Amino acid sequence: MPEDNLPQPAESAQPKGDSQVVTKETVSKESVQERDSRLKREEQKQEYELREKEAAARHQRLLEKILVLVLIIFSLTIGAFCLYVSLSTRFSQDEKIWARSSLGTIIGAIAGFFTGKSMTKSNTS
């Protein structure tokens, strides 16, 4: 019967001049120890939820950092190869054009990614 532990309003009449002012006071059926215990459990639950949210946010940031690192390494590797092809004399002119085009696309994508990231952060701040 959880309803028994809920605070019940009690009316009291206080005389004020010719009229009476009716106020409602809260009377609780739970003891001081029960109330303190309940408040402590609620506080611990809130702290737990906060720590859980912080841990989830740290994990998400770690995953994003790993993804960005992998993409940067991949882009730099492909970019270095394209730069080598475009500057080398061992490859044909068509391959050099392809490599320069790919290199420009990679540089543009990296610049767009970081510009988009900074714009997103500045809009949310």
N, C-alpha and C positions, 0 to 999 in steps of 0.2 A: 504494500500500500504506500507508494511513493507520495501520494497526495497528503498523507499525514505529516510528512516532514516539511511541507511547503509553509512558508510564513503566512499567517492568517491576519487580515487587518482587524483591528479592534477599535471600536469607536469610543471616544471619551468626550465628555462635555465639559467645557471650561467656561465659567461665567465671565462675561465681559460687559460690564455696565448693565443695561437692562436686557440685553440679549445674550444668548449662549453661542459660543463658537464650537462647532463640532470638528474635531480633528481625528484622523485615522493614524493609529500607531501600528507598527508591524510587530506581531508577537510570533516568535518562532518556537516550534515544538522540538527542535533539535538542540542537543546540548552544546556547550561551548567547544568541547573536544571534537564532537562530530562536525561542527561548522568549521573549525580550524583544519580538521583532517580533509574535509571536502574542498576547502579553499586551497590547501596544499596540493591535493591531487589535480585540481584544475590548473594550478600554476605549473606543476610538473608536466602536465599534458601540453600546455602551451609552449613550454621550453622545448619539449621533445619535438613538437611539430616545427618549431623554428629551426632547430638543429637539422631536422630532416630536410627542410627546404634549402637551407644553406648547403648541405652536402649534395643535394641534387643540382644546385646551381654550380657548385665547384666541379662536379662531374661533367656537366654540360660544357663548361668553359674548357675543361681539359680535352674533351672530344673535339671541340672546335679548333683548339690549338693544334692538335695532332692532324686534323684534316687540312688545315692551312699549311702546316709544315710539309705534309706529303704532296700537296698540290704545288707548293713552291719548288720542292726538289724535282718533281716531275717536269714542271715548266722550265726550270733552269737546265735540266738535262736535255730536253727536246730543243730548247733555245740554243744551247751550246752546239748541239749537232747541226742545227740549221745554220748557225753562224759559220761553223767549220765548212759546211757544204758551199755556202755562198762565197767564202773567201778562198777556197781551195781551187787549184787548177786541174785537179783530177776529175772533176765532174763536168757534165755538159751544161750548156747555157740554159736548157729547159729545166734541169735539176736545180740550177742556181736561182732561177726565177721562182720555182716552187719553194725553195728554202727561204728566200727573202720574204715571200708572201706569208709563209707560215710563221716566220720570226716576227713580222709585223703584227700578225693576228695574236700571237702569244703576248707580246708586249702590250698591245691594246687591251687584252683580256685581263692581264695583271693590273694594269692601271685602272681599268674600270672596276675591278673587284675591290681594290683598296679605296678608290674614290667613293664607291657605293657604301662600303663599310663605314667610312668616316662621316658620310652624309647621314647614314642611319643613326649613328651614335650622337651626332649633333642635334638631330631632330628629336630624339628621345630624352635628351638631357634637359 
